Amino acid sequence: MGSAADDKKSLPPPGILNRNSVWLAGIGWASAMIHNAINHRPPVKSGVHRQFLLTTIGWFLGYHLTKHENYTYAKLDRDMNEYVKLHPEKFQPKEKKTFAEIVEPFHPVR
């Protein structure tokens, strides 16, 4: 088995637009806005470089958080599938039932 770094490299990279990147970029931008408001500066107009910097940092952290999340879930899925392959007696296929066998018969009350 390879190291964790090799396992992470084998996964496809997450998309640039993902929920963690968007949320953390928004939090970075909002923190710059709040900082401007606390210091009694026009929130949107002043400190544009700080807004851009904090948004970029949030985006970067969100992207790498998503990469780590994908690796963690892939590792859990791999371990679970390996367990299922090693213990097939615990995972027998269930018998197929029709919908009529599952639902009780319907008797309308009039």
Secondary structure, 3 states (H helix, E strand, C coil): CCCHHHHHHHCCCCCCCCHHHHHHHHHHHHHHHHHHHHCCCCCCCCCHHHHHHHHHHHHHHHHHHHHHHHHHHHHHHHHHHHHHHHCHHHCCCCCCCCHHHHCCCCCCCC
